[in-house]
Amino acid sequence: MAGYRTLLELIAERQLGILGEVKTREVFREAGLSLDTSRKLPGDEPGLDHLRVLTEKLFDKYGPVPIMGCKIPVKHLAKSEGLELPKLLR
């Protein structure tokens, strides 16, 4: 079963193609998350609040393009796993 970790890692993967490595890592850091060298989230299982904070940071810093770039795949995965999404990803 996929969880919020999987959703966040999917967002990281998409943002690497949109924003690039430096900006993606920076916005994850600002949201209180970190990506390891293999671009995975280490540590405890993140939750809905982590996803909300990250999407708000992405939108505030870079506008709607990063959100649009990951919205559809994140929405599909969340629906298939029964996971709630924050407002910006609905």
HELIX and SHEET records of a PDB file:
HELIX    1   1 TYR A    4  ILE A   18  1                                  15    
HELIX    2   2 GLU A   21  GLU A   30  1                                  10    
HELIX    3   3 LEU A   48  TYR A   62  1                                  15    
HELIX    4   4 PRO A   64  GLU A   81  1                                  18    
HELIX    5   5 LYS A   87  LEU A   89  5                                   3    
END                                                                             
